[in-house]
């Protein structure tokens, strides 16, 4: 249940410079591109590549990455179900602020449960939210293991590891609005091209 606004708070959303003015200045639409998937699926690689390409094209962007946020804004959170949900809630609220400024936000987070993705979408707003499932099997991610986390998990050094001890719900037929990018199906350049083609129409100012 959402907390109610305390009686001593008086939001001034109706008085601040509007989003439309900022988007017109930047000549782009603020949107959230939310990439999710298992650790090692390629989320961060795709997010970094997309931001660099959009920046080269003159877009104003900001990248929110799981590990970066965990060592700053969300350093007080663990990996229980409640902490994971709060992690996503805070990130979505931050992303929404950037969208209101006309910025294209690229978010790369495991976001393991469908309820987490629905929470993020509800906060940001469905029209501003592109859900992108970066698909790769647990076995493939374990072979890639870019951070050594799968090896640590096998040795018992990582608790509540997603896909092993903690559940992960991939995109399914229920997620009709989700873009699926299979990073096992081809080279990284193909995955980036697929993502870029989906993003550009959504952020183009008309």
N, C-alpha and C positions, 0 to 999 in steps of 0.2 A: 504494500500500500504506500502510495506517495505521501510524503510529509506535507502538511499544510503550511502555508506561509505565515510566520509569526506576525502578531499584530503590530510589532514595532518595525517592520520592514515595508518599504514603499518602493517597489520596482519602478524604474523610469524608462522601461522599454519603449513606450510611446513617444518619448521626447528625444531619444538619441538619433543620430544620423542613420537613416534607413539603409537597409541592405541593397535596395535597388540603386541607390546613388553610388554605392561602393562598387557594385558589379559593373555599372556603366563606366566608372572611372577605369576599372581594370580590364574592361571589355571581355569578361568571362563570367560564367556562372559558378557560384560556390557549390561544391558537391563533396560528398564523402565517398571515397572508393575504399570499401572495407574488405581487405583480403584476409581470409582465414584458412587454416589447415594445420596439419600436424607439424611439429618441429622438424625441420629438414625438408619440408615440401617445396620450398622455394619462395615463400611469401616475401621475405625481406629482400631477396635478390630481385624479384619482380618489382617490388615497391621502389627500391632504389633506382632501378633502370627506368621505370615509368617516370619518376620525378625528374630525373636527368633529361629525359627526352622532352617532357612538357616544358621544363625550364628553358631548354634550347629553343623551343618554339614560342617563347615569350610569355608563358603562363606563370602565374603566381601560385606557388604550392607550399604545402607543409607536410612533412612525413612524421607520422606517429608510429613508433616501433615498440613492440612488447618489452624488450629488455631495457630500452632507454627509459620508458615510463616507469618500469619497476625499480629503477635505481634513483628515481626522483619523486615525482608526484605520488606514486603508489608504493613507495618503499616500505610502508607500514603494513602492507597486505601480504598474506600467505597464499596458500594454494588450496584451501578448503573450498567447497562449493559456494559458500557465502562470500568468501574473499574474491573468488573468480568473478562472481556476479557484480560485486562492488567495483572491481577493477574495470570491467566493461562499462559500468554506469558512468564512472568518472571520465573515462576516455571519450565516451559518446558525448558527454556534456562539453568537454573541451573541444571536440570536433565540431559540435554545433556552433560554438562561439566563432570558430574560424570561418565556417560557412556563412555566418551572418556578416562577416567582413568581406565576403566574396572570394575567399581563398579555396583552392582545390585541395582537399585533405586526403592524403593516402595513408590509410591505417592498416598495419600488419600485425595481427594478433591471432593466436591459436583459436580463441573464441569457440570452445569445444562443444557447447550445447546449443541446440536450436533456440532455446529460451533466451540465451545470451544474445544471439543475433537479433531476435525479435525485440529484445530490450533496447539494443543499440538503434535499431530502425525506428522504434517508437519515439525515442528521444530526439534523434536527428530529424525525423520526418521522412516518410516513404519516398516522396518526390526527390529528395536530396541524397538518397542512399542507394549506392550500387553495391550489392553483395557479390563477392567474388570468392568462390571456393577453389583454392589452389590444391588440386588433388594429386596425391601420391600415396602409395600403400605404406603401411607401417614398416614392412620389410625393406622397401626401397629407401625410406627415410633412415632406417637403422644402418643401411650400408653407407649412405651419404654421411650421416652423423657429423655435420660441420662443427658442432660445438662439443662433441664428445659426450653428449647427454645420454645417448642410448647405451654406450659402454658403461657409463656410471650407473644407469638404471639396472642393467643386467647384474652389476656387482652389488646392487642394493644401496648405492650411494645417493639415489634420487628418489624421494618419496612422492607419492601421488602423481606419478609420471603419466602424462596424457597418452592414451592409447594402450597403456599397459595396466596401471593401477587405477587410473581415472578415465572415465569414459569420454569418447569423442563421437559426436553425431555428424557424419558427413552430409552433404547436400543430398536431397532426395526429391521425389516427385512433388512433395509438399512445398518445396522451395522453388516455386514457379518463377520467381524474379531473379534467382541466383544465376550468375554467369559461372560456368565450370571451366577451369583451365587445367588440363591434365599435363603436368610437367614431365610425366614419363613418356608421353606420346611423341615428343619431338625436341628439338634444340631450344635453348633458352630464348633465342631470337624469335622463334615462332610463337612462344607463349607471350612475349612482350608485344608482338604485333597484334595478337588476338585481343589482349587487354587494351592496348592503345586504341584500336578500332572501336571498341565498346565505349571507351571513356570520352573521346573527342566530341561526339555528337551531344553528349550530356553537358559538357562545359562550354560549348560554343555559344557566344552571346549573339542574340538576334534582336 
